[in-house]
Amino acid sequence: MAQLVKMLDYVSRYEQDLSRYTAQFIRLKRSQWERMKRQWDNGVDLAAWQQTDEGTEEAAAAAEGTQPKKRFFTLSRLLPFRKEETPEEEARIPAHEEELEFVPNLIQQPRSVQQLRKLYVDQLFHFQVKWASSTLTEWSNVDGGYLRDRLLKELLGRLPDSFLVFYYPVLKLKKAPVELEVIMLTPVECLCITVMTGKNGSVFTGSGDRFWAEKIGDKESRLLNPMISLNRMTKIIASLFSAAELDFPIRKVLLTKDSYLDFTSAAHDIVQVDRRNFDKWTEKLKAVSVPMKSKQFKAAQTILSVCQTTAASRLFDPRQQGGEQP
């Protein structure tokens, strides 16, 4: 599952320590999945995980052949194989790491391992949004629409843990905020992605003109040429990498998941993804079985260093006062 490093101008845990949180996410995800899958194999009712009845906990532990444990597993407990920390590294460990817990909350018992995995990934997606919008001391008010964003959920769910995603980040360049689109850092390249959202089954007809057309049936509407924003985003990222003396390939991607692209005059360096090849494109990316690379981390850190963040102190978080969840 790809990692959501930055979303809009929300505060993100990855801004604090990129290498630490990327590693912790992977370990946490694997640990909870292995535990959940093991309990499911042993016939434990996973829908009862969030209950407080001690008998349920003892039954679950008995089925696992272990002693009863506390239901809320912290990162420190989930990572028994984490290397010993140096004094300097220990100083960087959050004082209240228990707030980083991830406990899947299932409301039904899965009937198959495929359904179990889907329910788990759905829960993990919400956890990712939490990590990309809060830290131990700050939080950002998340637009609830992003929790229902199908494209974001599919990109994160389909792609490998080694992929780092920036979803419409706001950069502060020359004291002015600049809104970009989707940036995906794989271990080997940076994908700058412009997303075209159209009506289901519509056709985007592209050209070198300032405006493109979206057609569905007999109806036609105009939209600003998406290559304008894509070229602008690519130029900005390229300039950031150049200033950081980073040689990291950048690829342009035009993406529309539910529509078709008709852009025959596109330059050879532009990847076109539409409803005909979206699945094949994600499968090809998923096949990139390369671990995270130092250049990839440097690229991510370079972008994070100029990202704008809007957040409030958790001391005044209405969610802690019984207020509405974002």
C-alpha positions in Angstrom: 0.0 0.0 0.0 1.5 3.3 -1.1 2.2 5.9 1.6 0.3 9.2 1.8 3.2 11.6 2.7 1.4 14.9 2.2 -2.2 16.0 1.4 -3.1 19.6 0.6 -1.6 21.9 3.3 -2.5 19.5 6.1 0.2 18.8 8.8 1.8 15.4 8.3 3.8 13.1 10.5 6.2 12.4 7.6 7.3 16.1 7.8 8.9 15.3 11.2 10.9 12.3 10.3 10.4 10.9 6.8 12.6 7.8 7.0 11.3 6.8 10.5 7.6 7.1 9.7 7.9 5.3 6.3 9.6 2.3 8.0 7.1 2.4 10.9 4.2 2.4 8.6 5.4 -0.7 6.7 6.1 -2.6 9.9 2.8 -1.6 11.5 0.8 -2.6 8.4 2.5 -6.0 8.2 2.2 -6.7 11.9 -1.5 -6.0 12.2 -2.3 -7.9 9.1 -0.4 -11.0 10.2 -2.1 -10.8 13.6 -5.5 -10.2 12.0 -5.1 -13.0 9.5 -3.9 -15.4 12.1 -6.9 -14.8 14.3 -9.2 -15.1 11.3 -7.6 -18.5 10.5 -8.2 -19.6 14.1 -11.9 -18.7 13.9 -11.8 -15.6 16.1 -14.8 -13.2 15.6 -12.9 -10.1 14.4 -16.1 -8.0 14.6 -15.7 -8.2 18.4 -12.3 -6.6 18.5 -13.6 -3.3 19.7 -15.7 -4.8 22.5 -14.6 -4.3 26.1 -15.8 -7.6 27.4 -12.9 -9.4 29.1 -14.4 -12.8 28.2 -14.1 -11.9 24.5 -10.5 -11.0 24.9 -9.7 -14.2 26.7 -11.4 -16.2 24.1 -9.5 -14.5 21.3 -6.2 -15.1 23.2 -7.1 -18.7 23.8 -7.8 -19.3 20.1 -4.4 -17.7 19.3 -2.7 -19.8 21.9 -1.4 -16.8 23.7 -2.0 -14.8 26.9 -4.7 -12.1 26.8 -3.3 -8.8 25.6 -4.3 -5.3 25.5 -6.3 -4.5 22.4 -4.6 -1.3 21.5 -1.2 -2.1 20.0 1.3 0.7 19.9 4.0 1.0 17.3 6.6 0.2 20.0 4.8 -3.0 20.8 4.2 -3.9 17.2 7.9 -3.6 16.3 9.7 -6.2 18.4 12.3 -6.6 15.7 13.1 -2.9 15.5 16.9 -2.3 15.8 18.2 -0.9 19.1 18.1 2.9 19.1 21.1 5.1 19.7 20.8 7.8 22.4 20.4 10.3 19.6 17.6 8.3 18.0 15.9 7.7 21.3 15.7 11.4 21.8 13.6 11.7 18.6 11.1 9.0 19.6 7.7 10.7 20.5 7.1 10.8 24.2 3.5 9.5 23.7 4.0 7.0 20.9 0.8 5.2 22.0 -1.1 7.8 20.0 0.2 6.2 16.8 -1.8 3.1 17.3 -3.7 1.4 14.5 -6.5 -1.0 15.4 -8.8 -2.2 12.7 -12.5 -1.8 13.7 -14.5 -4.4 11.8 -18.2 -4.4 12.1 -18.7 -7.8 10.4 -17.0 -11.1 10.3 -15.3 -11.6 6.9 -16.4 -14.6 4.9 -13.2 -15.0 2.9 -9.6 -13.9 3.0 -10.2 -11.6 0.1 -13.0 -9.8 2.0 -10.7 -9.7 5.1 -8.0 -8.0 3.1 -10.4 -5.5 1.6 -11.8 -4.6 5.0 -8.3 -4.3 6.3 -7.2 -2.0 3.5 -10.3 0.2 4.0 -9.4 0.6 7.6 -5.7 1.3 6.8 -6.8 4.0 4.3 -8.5 6.0 7.1 -5.4 5.5 9.2 -3.3 6.9 6.5 -5.4 10.0 6.2 -5.0 10.5 9.9 -1.2 10.3 9.7 -1.3 12.8 6.8 -3.4 15.3 8.8 -2.1 15.1 12.4 0.9 14.8 14.6 1.2 14.3 18.3 0.9 18.1 18.9 -1.0 19.4 15.9 -4.0 18.5 13.7 -5.5 19.8 10.5 -9.3 19.8 9.7 -9.7 17.3 6.9 -12.4 17.7 4.3 -14.5 14.6 4.6 -14.6 14.3 0.9 -11.1 12.9 0.9 -12.2 10.0 2.9 -14.5 9.1 0.0 -12.0 10.0 -2.7 -12.1 6.8 -4.9 -8.9 7.7 -6.9 -6.9 8.4 -3.8 -8.1 5.2 -2.2 -7.3 3.1 -5.3 -3.9 4.6 -5.9 -2.8 4.0 -2.3 -4.5 0.6 -2.1 -3.1 -0.8 -5.4 0.5 0.5 -5.3 3.5 -0.8 -3.2 4.6 0.4 0.2 7.7 1.9 -1.4 5.7 4.5 -3.3 5.4 8.0 -1.7 2.3 10.1 -2.6 1.8 13.8 -2.5 -1.9 14.5 -3.1 -2.6 18.1 -4.2 0.2 19.6 -2.0 0.4 23.3 -1.5 4.0 24.6 -2.0 5.3 27.9 -0.7 7.5 29.4 -3.4 8.7 33.0 -3.2 6.4 33.6 -0.3 3.3 32.6 -2.4 1.3 29.4 -2.1 1.3 27.2 -5.3 -1.2 24.4 -5.5 0.1 21.3 -7.4 -1.7 18.1 -8.3 -0.6 14.5 -7.7 3.1 13.7 -7.3 4.1 10.1 -6.9 7.7 9.2 -6.0 8.6 5.6 -6.9 12.0 4.3 -6.0 13.2 5.0 -9.6 11.3 8.1 -10.8 8.9 11.0 -10.0 5.5 10.8 -11.6 3.8 14.2 -12.0 0.1 13.4 -12.6 -2.7 15.7 -13.8 -6.1 14.1 -13.0 -9.0 14.8 -15.4 -12.3 14.2 -13.8 -15.1 13.8 -16.3 -18.5 12.1 -16.7 -18.4 8.3 -16.7 -17.7 7.2 -20.3 -17.0 10.7 -21.7 -14.2 11.4 -24.2 -11.6 14.1 -23.7 -10.4 15.3 -27.0 -6.9 16.9 -26.7 -5.0 19.3 -28.9 -2.4 22.0 -28.6 -5.1 24.7 -28.2 -5.8 26.4 -25.0 -9.1 24.5 -24.5 -10.0 20.8 -24.8 -13.4 19.3 -25.3 -15.2 16.7 -23.2 -17.9 14.8 -25.2 -20.5 12.4 -24.0 -23.3 11.6 -26.5 -24.4 14.7 -28.3 -23.2 17.0 -25.4 -19.9 18.8 -25.5 -18.2 21.0 -22.9 -14.9 22.8 -22.9 -12.1 22.7 -20.3 -8.7 24.3 -19.9 -5.9 22.3 -21.6 -4.7 20.1 -18.7 -1.2 20.1 -20.3 -0.8 23.7 -19.0 -1.0 22.6 -15.4 1.0 19.4 -16.0 3.9 21.3 -17.6 3.8 23.9 -14.9 4.0 21.2 -12.1 6.7 19.3 -13.9 8.8 22.5 -14.3 8.4 23.4 -10.6 9.5 19.9 -9.4 12.4 19.9 -11.9 13.6 23.3 -10.6 13.4 22.0 -7.0 15.4 18.9 -7.8 17.9 21.0 -9.7 18.4 23.4 -6.8 19.0 20.3 -4.5 21.5 18.9 -7.1 19.3 15.9 -7.4 19.3 13.8 -10.6 15.9 12.0 -10.4 13.9 11.3 -13.5 10.5 13.0 -13.9 7.6 11.5 -16.0 4.4 13.3 -17.0 1.1 11.5 -16.7 -2.4 12.5 -17.9 -4.9 10.4 -16.0 -8.7 10.0 -16.2 -10.0 6.9 -14.5 -13.6 6.9 -15.8 -13.3 8.6 -19.2 -11.4 8.1 -22.4 -8.5 10.1 -23.8 -8.2 11.1 -27.4 -4.9 13.0 -27.6 -3.1 11.7 -30.7 -0.7 14.7 -30.9 0.7 14.2 -27.4 4.5 14.3 -27.0 6.2 10.9 -26.7 7.2 11.6 -23.1 3.6 11.8 -21.8 1.9 8.8 -20.4 -1.8 8.7 -21.1 -3.9 6.7 -18.7 -7.7 6.3 -19.1 -10.4 3.8 -18.3 -9.0 1.4 -21.0 -5.6 1.0 -19.4 -5.9 2.2 -15.8 -5.8 -1.3 -14.4 -2.8 -2.3 -16.6 -1.0 0.9 -15.6 -1.4 0.3 -11.9 -0.4 -3.4 -12.3 2.8 -2.3 -14.1 3.6 0.1 -11.3 2.8 -2.6 -8.7 5.4 -4.8 -10.4 8.2 -2.4 -9.5 9.6 -4.6 -6.7 12.4 -2.2 -5.8 13.0 -1.1 -2.2 13.0 2.6 -1.3 16.1 4.4 -2.5 18.1 7.3 -1.1 17.4 9.5 -4.1 13.7 8.9 -3.6 13.9 10.0 0.0 15.9 13.1 -1.0 13.3 13.9 -3.6 10.5 13.6 -1.1 12.4 15.7 1.5 13.1 18.3 -1.1 9.4 18.7 -1.8 8.4 18.5 1.9 10.8 21.3 2.7 8.8 23.8 0.7 5.3 22.5 1.5 2.9 24.8 3.3 1.2 23.6 6.4 -1.9 24.8 8.1 -2.6 23.3 11.5 -3.9 23.9 15.0 -2.6 22.8 18.4 -4.1 19.6 19.7 -4.7 21.4 22.9 -7.6 23.1 21.2 -8.7 20.1 19.0 -12.5 20.0 19.2 -12.3 16.3 18.5 -10.7 15.9 21.9 -13.6 17.9 23.4 -16.3 15.6 22.0 -16.6 17.8 18.8 -17.3 16.6 15.3 -14.7 14.4 13.7 -13.2 15.9 10.5 
